[in-house]
Structure formats: C-alpha cells, structure tokens
Amino acid sequence: MNTNQHFAVSAIAEGDGVKVTVKSDEDEFIYLIANGSHAEYQRFFATLAKDIGSRPPHVLDGPHIGAGEPADWKPLVTENLSPRTHAGYGDPAVLKTEDGYWLVATSNDGADAFPILFSADLEFWEHKGFVFAEGETPSWAATGKGFADFWAPEMAKIGDEYWLVYTARKHDNVLAIGLAKADHPLGPWRDRGDPLVDGFAYQSEGAVDAGTQPVMSGGVIDSHIFIDTNGDRYLFWKRDTNGVWPRPLAGLLGRRPELIEQLFTAPTDRKTAIVVAALLPFAQTRRPMERFFFMQPLIEAVLDNWSHVKAVLSEEPDAAIIREAMSTPIYGQLLSETGQLIGHETLVLANDLEWEGHLIEGPWVTKQEGRYWLFYAGNDFGTPAYGIGVAVADNPLGPYVKQAEPLLKSRPNWWGPGHASVAPGMDGKPQLFFHAFFPNTGGYNVFRAVLTTGLVFKSDVATCTI
C-alpha cells in the first residue's frame, strides 16, 4: 500500500469482540478482535501494521529507552500469590509497621479489589486478603469484568488508624479517589461513602469530543498521603488529562485530514492516524478502557513526534482542549485530622521533560536529608518507554526541581519500571519499591512484578544502589 493510497475503515460489534474491515484501492483486509483485552488489540494492530504498513505497538519494540546492561534490581514478587489475583501487583505501595511490611496493589477489573501482601523480612511474601473482597466494594464504585477499575491503593498509618486512598471508576465512568479507614491493615475497611476527590471539568468553550460528546470532564487517579515530621498530612493526586486528549485529536484529524501530514512525516504514522480517526465513532461506543486500546497507536505516534506535534497544534485554534489536556498536573493539598481536604489545591508538578511524554503520574513523597523528594512515573505505562523520575523541594508542596533524566528506565531484563513507593529496608535505609513487566510483555491486565532497589540521597540528587 503506498503512502498516498486512500482506504476506508469500518468496525462493527461481533459477539464479545469487534470486526474491523480495512479497504484500500488494491486490497481488503478483515480482522476479528476476539475480545476486549489489551492483548487482543495489540495483536490486531500488529497484524494491521504488517498488512498496510501502519505503526506496530510499542510493546513489541523492546527497551528503546534504557538499553544496556541488565538491571540489578531485586525481584520480590514474580508470580500471583493468590488464584484470585490475575495481573500481578502493579502500583505497589509498601508500608512498614512494627509487625513488618504491608503491600497493597492495583487489581484493575478483578472481582476482588486490591490484594494485600505481608512480609516480615522483605524476602518471603504472603497473600493475606483483599481490601474489598467481591461484594464488599463501595457502592459508588463500578464493578464487574470490563467495567471496574481499581487502581493505585496506598495505606498510611495516621494516629491509631490506617487510612487507604485509592482510585475507582464511578458508575458514570469517571475515575475518582476514595478514602477508607481501618483499625488494622487487614481491615475491615470502612469507606467514607463517596469520593474524596471527584472528576474535574475543563472550561474551554466549544470543546467537543468527535462532534458527539462534550470533552468537559476527566478523572483523577494515583493518590498518595504524605505525613510530614510535624504531623501535617498532605494528599497528592494526578488529574488524568492524558485520558482526555486522544479522542478529540482523532476527531480533529477525521474532520481535518490535512493535519495528518502536518503532524507526521513517517508513512507508518500517517496511516495509523487515518485508521484511528476512522475507528473513532465506533470506539466511542465501547467501555472506557477499550476506547484507550483503540487510541493507543495514535498516542504512540504522537509520543514519537512529541515536540513537533505540540508545535503544530499550538497554531491550531481548534486544538485548545487537546493542548491543555497534553499537560498532566499533579496536585497537593492539606488533609484534616479526620481526612477532609482543607485549604486549596496546589499545582506541584507537570510533564515538561522530553522523556515524560504526555504524562506523569504515581506521585510519592518522602522526606530525606531534610528535603522533600517526589518520585513519579512518566510516559506510557504499558510500553518500554515508561520510567521513574524524581524531583526535590524544600517544602512538601514545592516548588520541585526535577532530575533531568529518569532514575529508572527499561532494561533488557525488566520493562517499564513505574509507580514507586519508599519505605525503610531491614537495615533502616530507604528503599524504592516499584513494578515492572517481564520482557516482551506490557499493557493493561498484564502481569507486573514487584522489585526493589536501595536509595541514596545527596543534596539535590537521588541515586539507586543495591
């Protein structure tokens, strides 16, 4: 298929899957996406790339960011420890108590929300239960395979209680942050009954998602509680703006196809943009995560042309909402003794380094050597481009100064390290705990292992050491 060929793309639901037809001037290709899993969409786009010369998924590329020697990070959990846990332990948050180490992790759309692991020595880990077992999830949160999204839980000891902040998808499909409390890490956990932080709205006038729905709302994710040495409590979280811009961009390219050649020079990326723009009307009818699966090839094309795409869109009056949503802000705000937000939210950090691409997320603050260190993840979580960054400040809410390069990035033996937490090791020295994919894997509901490495803090630089 040559670059200038025209081709038509259509999609219809077929059983639990999707039938996609791609017609060019010379050929017709018919594909069946058998189910709504990320792996099936990756397979579809990989096959499409072979047939028409579009972009293959990044997950097939290998660690193009962070090649070199294998990482010497220490693996802690490399298999599911319960038959009711299906995708490992992404976004692992570790809390050290007098008893030992407690770990909670993402469960995606699993029936049981947030696995709880325990270790007395950081060597042997045991599955202890779930924060919300099946049937016990908060009433405001959506449940069920393909609908639920339980992400990034984190446990903190506050007074005589344990507090757990987490992300869940509401019944209106918007991601929100919840708060639950318990007298012990194993619960029972008492949810507050409604979101602590709800979705947000854009104020841009006339913002329309593919001409059908307003792009005026978005979700919030990745909450973190930091307790300062004076006892002050802070909540940090991220506005999930990276989930907002891909569909408006696809809609804009569908209405203004001449922009495709302005944004992309590679034939693979131009063909990808044409296909994704054509699939958008059907994608709009699918559940939230499937919409992301449809858009991911366009996201990856944008990321590989990040500076150029932003420069072109900066001149486009119809792209205001897209430009705004390409910045992912992390906010912080004080918490009261009872767990209410007080005062005003403060913009703490945003994506502004090339390696971060269209997002930063997963904030975690720790005080070391008299300063405040904010660890975060950047770029696309399901690909080898994902990594962990760090910034430092003299106050919990900043201003923070980032290290220019990621602290951890993909290596041949572990891909996509991300969403870190910090806790004292057995020797009392700080350790970083994080997830990563096995090589040649990545994506939503794909197994993520838990790893650790030591940390050293000096002046304005944090480094890792075993």
N, C-alpha and C positions, 0 to 999 in steps of 0.2 A: 504494500500500500504506500503510495507516495505521499509526501507531506501535504500536497495541495488537494488531494482527493477529498471529496465530500462523503460523509457517511451518516446514516441515520441510526439512532439508538432508541430502543424501547424496552420496557420492562413490565411484567405482569406477575401478580402473585400466583404461585402454583403450589398447592398444599402448604407445607410449612416453609417452603422456600420461595425462590424468585426465578423466573425465566427471563433471560436477557437476550435480545436479538440485536446484532450489530450488522448493518448492511453497508457495504462500500460500493463503489462503481463496478468493482470486479468480483466481490465475494459476499457471502452471507455467513455469519457465524451465530450459532445458537448455544447458549450456556445455561446450565441449571445450577443456581446457588442452592444447595440442598437444604440448608437450614440457616438460622440466624446467627451462627457462631462467627467469631472474628476469623478463625482459621479458614472457614469456607469462603469468606470474602477475599482473604489473601490469596487463596487458591484461584478464585475467579480472576482477580486482577493479574496474577502471574500468568495465567493461560492467555488472557486477553493481550498481554504485552507480547507474548510470542507470536500471536496471530496478526496483530495490527501494528506492532511497534510502539505501543504506549509504554508508560512507566511501570516497571515491576515494583513490588512492595520493598521498602527499605529493609524489612526484616530479613530479606534474602541477601543483603549486601555484605554482611559481616561488619566487624568493628572499624568502619572507616574513620570514626573518631576514636582515637585511643588505641591504635595498633601498637605493636611492640611486644615486649616480654609478657608472659602470663602474669596476672596479678597474684600476689601472695596474701590476699585477704583470707581470713579464716572462715570456712563454712561452719555454720551452726546447725541449721535445719535444712536438709536437702530432699525431704520427702514429706508427703502428707502424713501427719501423725494420728489422724482420725479418718475413718471411712466417710464421715460426714463433711470433711474438708476436701474441696475438689481442685483448688487452684493455688495451693501453697499459701505463702504468708507475705503478700505484698504490703507495703507501707508499714513495716514493723515498728511498733512503739514499745520501748523497753523501760520498765520502772524497777528500780532496786528498792527493796524493803528489808526489814530485819530478817525476814524469812528466806529471802533470795530474790530471784529475778522473775518478774511477770512480763509477759509479752502478749499484746493484742495486735490483730492484723485485719486487713481487708478481707471481706468474704464475697464481694460482688453481688450476684443474684442468688447466692446459695440460700437454702431454706433456713439454715441456722446462721445467725449474724454474729460475726466477729469471734473467731476462735481465740481461746485463752490458753497460753502455754506457760509452764513454770520450769525454772531450773535453779538448783541450789548452787551450781558451780560453773555455769556458762559452758558446760560440756554436754551433759545429758539433759534433754528437754522432754517434757511430758505434756500431753494434751490433757487439760483439766476441765474443759467445758466451753460454753459459748456465753457471750454477754446476753444475747437474746436468742434463746433456742426457738425452734419452729413453734409458732403460735404465741410467742411472747414479745414480738416486736411492737414498738409504739404504734398507736392507732393512726397517727398522722403519716406514717411511712408506708409506701407502696411495697407489696411483697409479691413473690411469685417469680418463677423462672422467666427471664427475658424482660421483667418489669422492675424488679427490685435492684437497688444499687446501694450496698452498704460498704462504705469506703473509709479508710484512714481513721480508725479509732485511736484514742490515746487516753491513758489512765494517769491521773495525778493524785497525790496524797495531800489533802487540804484539811488541816485540823485532825479530827477523828474520823473523817470521811474519805472515801475515794470518789473522785469525780471522773467521769468519762465523757469526752467530747467526740463527736463522730459526724460523718456525712451520711445522709439518706435521701432517697428520691421521694418527694411528696406525691400525692395522688394526681396532682396536676402536671407531673413530670419535671418539676423544677427541683434542683438539688438544694438542700438546706442543711444547717448544722444543728445537731441536737445535743442535749446535756442530760446525763443520767448520774445518779448517785447510789452509793452502796456503802455498807459498813466493812466490806471485805472485798478483795479483788475478784473473788468468785461470785459475788452478788449475795442475794438477789438485787438486781439493778432496778432503780426506781426512776423512770424517765419523767422529765418535767411536764410532759403532756403536749408540748408544741415546740416548734423550732426556737432555738436560742438566737440564731441568725438566719434570716429568711433570704429569698432571692432578691435581686436588685432590678432596677429599671433604668434604661437609657432615656435620655432626654432629647436625643437628636430627632428633629422633626422629619416626618415623612419616611422614616426608616421602615422598609418593607422587605419581608423575607420572601423572595422569589415571587413577589406580587400577590401573595395569598395571605400571609400572616404577619402581624407586626413583630419586628425584632426589638422588642422593648424590654424584655426580661431575660435574666440569666441566673445561673445558680452560684452557690458558694460552697467551697469544699476545703478540705485539709486544715482542720482546726488544730490548734496547739495551745496548751496552757503553760505559761512560764511563771514561776514563783520566784520573785526577787529575794535577795538576802534580808531585806527589811519587811518581808511578808506580803508586799504588794503582789497582786495576781493580774496577769495580762492574758487576754485571748488574742491569738493571731489566726488569721484565715486568709484564703485567697478567693477573689472573685473569678469565676470560671469563664472569663471572657473568651478564651480560646475555643470554647464550645459554641460561640455565637457567630463568629465571622465566616466560617467556611461556606455555609449555605447562602448567605447574602452574596458572597463573592461568586459562587456558582450561578446564582440567579442573575447577577450583573453580567457575567460572561455569556449567559444564554441570551440576554437582551442586547448585549453589545459585543458580538463575537469578534469585532475588530480589535478589541482589547487583548485577546489571547496572544496575538503576535507581538503586541507591545510588551506584554508581561513576560513571555517565554521565548527564548531563541531556539531551544532544542526541540526537534520534531517530536520526540517522545513526550515532552511536557505539553506541547500544543495539543497532541492527540488526547492525552489524558484530560486536559481541560475541557475539550469538546465532549468527551464521553461523560464526564462527571456532570457538566452543565445539563446535558440531555437527560441524565438519570435523576436530576433533582426533583421534578414533580412527583415521581414515584417514591423517591426517598422520603419525601415529606409525609408520606402515609405510614411510615414504619415507626417502630419504637425508637426512643432516643439513642440507644447505643448503636442500632443498625444504621441510623442516619449518619453517625460518625464513621461507621465502616464504609459507607458509600462515599463519604467525602475524603477519606484518608489519602488516596492517591493525589488529590488536588492539594491537600495540606503538605504532603511531602514535596510536591513540585514547587510550591511556594517557598518552603524552607530551603530548598537547594538554590533558590534565586531570591533570597530574603531581602537583601538590601535593594536590589533592582525593583522587585515587586513593590516594596514600600515607596520607593521614589516615584514610580509610575502612578500609584494610587494617590499619592499626595497631591497630584494635579487634577484628580477626578472629583468633580462636585457630587457625583452620585455614590461616592465611596466613603462618605464621612463615618457611617456606622462601622464599616469594615476597618478603617484606620484606627478608630477608637478601640475596637474590640481586639486588635492585634497587640495591645498592651495589657498584660495580666498583672493587676496590682495585688500586693499582699498588704493587708491592713492589720493594725493592732489597736487594742482598746482595753481599758481597765475593767476588771471584774470585781463586783462587791463580794462581801463575805458569804452571801447566800447564792452567788452565781448569776447575778444580774449584770448586764453591761452598763457601765456608768461613764459619764463624760462623753467625749466624741471620738469617733474612729480616726486613726492617723494612717496616712499612706506611708508604709515602711519601706517597700521595695517594689521594683517593677523590672521587667525584662528589657535590658538595654545593651547586652553584650551579644556578639555575633553567635557564640556557641549556644546561647539560650534559646535562639529562635523565637517562636511565637508564644512561649510561656515559661514562667517559673511557678513552682508550687511546693507543697510539702514543707512549710517552714518549721524550724525547731531552733529555739533559742537556749543557750547555755551561758552561764557566767563563769569565765575562766581568767585567771591572772588579772582580775579587776576590771575586765572589759566584757562586753556582750557580743557573743558570736552567734550569727544566724546562719544555719545550714539550710539549704534549699535544693530542690531538683529543677532541672531545666531541659527543654526540648521535648520531643515526642516520646511518651513513656513506653510505647510498645516497640521501639526501634533501638538499634545500637547508638543512636545519636544522644540518647538520654544520659544525663550525668548529674553529679552533685557539686554544687558550688557553695561558697561560704563568704560571708561579709562580717564586718566588725564595727562596733559603735561604742560610745561612752555612755549611752543611755539605752534603756530597753526599746524605746520607740524610735531610735535613731537620732541623727542621720547615720546610715550604714554605708561603709565603703567596701566594695566587693574586691575579692581577689580576681585578677583578670582572667585566669584560666580555671577550668573545673578542678576541684580537689580530686574527684574520682571520675573516670570515664571508662567506656567499654574497653575490655582487653580480650585477647583470644580465648581465655577460659571462662569469662563471665561477661555477659552483655547487659547494657542498660542499668547500671547501678543507680539507685534512686531512693528518695523519700527516707532520709536518715533520722535517727534519734540518737541521743547521747546519754550515757549512764556510766557511773564508775565501774571499772572492772574489779576483778577479785583482789587486785593489788591497790585498789583505790584510785588508780589513774583513769582519766577519761577514755572511753571507748566509743567508737561510732558503730551503730548497728544500722543495717540497710538491706534492701532486697536487690536481687539481680536475676536475670534469666540465664538458663543454660545456653551455650552457643547454639546458633541456628534455630532459636525459638524467640517468641516475643508476641505480645498482644494481650487483648482482654481475655480474662479467664484462662490464661496460660500460666503454668506453674512458675512461681517466683520463690527462690531460696532466700534464707536469711544468712547474712555474712557479717563479719565484724573486723575492725582494724583499730589499732591504737591511735591516739591523737596527741599531738604536741602543739602547745600554743606559745608563741613568742611575739611580743609587741603587736604587730598588725598582720601576722602570718600564722595560719594554721596548717599543719602538715600531718600526714599519716605515717604511722610506723608500727610494725609488728614487734 
